[in-house]
Amino acid sequence: MIPMARPVLGVEEEAAVIEVLRSGQLSLGPRVPEFERRFAARIGVEHASAVSSGTAGLHLALRGTGVGEGDEVITSPFSFVASANVIAYERATPVFADIDPRTLNLDPAAAAAAVTPRTRALLPVHVFGYPADLPALETMDLPIVEDACEALGAVHGDGTPVGARANPAVFAFYANKQMTTGEGGIVATRDPALKQRLDSERNQGRAPDMDWLDHDRLGFNYRLNDLSCALGIVQLDRLDGMLADRARVAASYREALAGIEDLTLPCEDADGDRRGWFVFVVQLPRRVDKDETIRALAAREIPAKPYFPAIHLMSYYRETYGHREGEFPVCEDVASRSIALPFFPAMTQSQVEQVGAAMHAVLQSGS
Ligand SMILES: *Cc1c(COP(=O)(O)O)cnc(C)c1O
């Protein structure tokens, strides 16, 4: 069976992890700042703060905007649930706005229409690695935290890498992402004061220049350990190759899926924006049932996953905020038809063709 995702891990990763194991310093060691320096340089920002997950990074970056109880944060309903959850962590209200039907990212006009006197920040997501329209969102003059957890390697139309604008941007390193540290995340920022705050809050609120166990603010344990950072350093060396492989697999998919009527493929790059390939998500024709299609693919030994379901229609969000069908028609239509196909750098041409053949067979018989 073809896996949904698989990280690229070689002898270099093994050696790097073993070196940390043998050093005896598994946490708060030298690999953390080294990984941060290298990641910041790669993105083109001054600072980066490594944390235990992308979710932890989003939480701390959002706290950095000063959002609190009673505030509203505008975000996309078409995302991984973490981008909305972190708003609730701070007792603020996630306010969703509909998405652009081409890019599937937050629609700046819908975001502007959702602003109220309580709006305190924007949390756009670069979904499936396609750059969100930050130039438009930045004109709204609100603090922005970018969820770039799916967008390592993406580039905005003006040539700025995603994550290198003036806003803090969060990346994630779970094993299916463009690069992995097992679990992990990082906040990229140009702001030295934010870097200091992030470093303190990930470590129980310790001030960097204070004695052991003195805490001058509320903090968390969101540290990333040295084993993970050592892995991350090697993965950064491999990143260009892995990104090129993902782009190659995506191009093969476009060929293998060509000619299936009413199947919507990921949007092509436009206006200079460049996707950093993360997943290959297609929108099924309206004439077929999504769950049946997934079952029919599974019967042909092809895994596929509904990706993403709309956040506002998840049980917790319905029950807590009273959301219902019909609020965000573009998101709901796209979410009802979207499935992720197997996608990873080492995927072979013949594996892609196998998926393509199964898709042709299932979707033609389903018509
Ligand atoms: C992966 C991801 C995250 C962070 O996930 P973690 O598992 O916490 O690292 C956040 N937002 C989006 C859109 C993601 O895809």
The ligand as an SDF file (V2000), in Angstrom:
LIG
                    3D

 15 15  0  0  0  0  0  0  0  0999 V2000
    0.6630   21.2340   10.7300 C   0  0  0  0  0  0  0  0  0  0  0  0
   -0.1400   22.4490   10.9210 C   0  0  0  0  0  0  0  0  0  0  0  0
   -0.1090   23.1650   12.1300 C   0  0  0  0  0  0  0  0  0  0  0  0
    0.7180   22.7750   13.3250 C   0  0  0  0  0  0  0  0  0  0  0  0
    0.6470   21.4490   13.6420 O   0  0  0  0  0  0  0  0  0  0  0  0
    1.4680   20.7890   14.8400 P   0  0  0  0  0  0  0  0  0  0  0  0
    1.0150   19.3660   14.7380 O   0  0  0  0  0  0  0  0  0  0  0  0
    1.0550   21.4410   16.0990 O   0  0  0  0  0  0  0  0  0  0  0  0
    2.9220   20.9550   14.5760 O   0  0  0  0  0  0  0  0  0  0  0  0
   -0.8320   24.3390   12.1990 C   0  0  0  0  0  0  0  0  0  0  0  0
   -1.5620   24.7880   11.1640 N   0  0  0  0  0  0  0  0  0  0  0  0
   -1.6280   24.1310   10.0010 C   0  0  0  0  0  0  0  0  0  0  0  0
   -2.4270   24.7200    8.8830 C   0  0  0  0  0  0  0  0  0  0  0  0
   -0.9360   22.9250    9.8450 C   0  0  0  0  0  0  0  0  0  0  0  0
   -1.0250   22.2510    8.6870 O   0  0  0  0  0  0  0  0  0  0  0  0
  1  2  1  0
  2  3  1  0
  2 14  2  0
  3  4  1  0
  3 10  2  0
  4  5  1  0
  5  6  1  0
  6  7  2  0
  6  8  1  0
  6  9  1  0
 10 11  1  0
 11 12  2  0
 12 13  1  0
 12 14  1  0
 14 15  1  0
M  END
$$$$
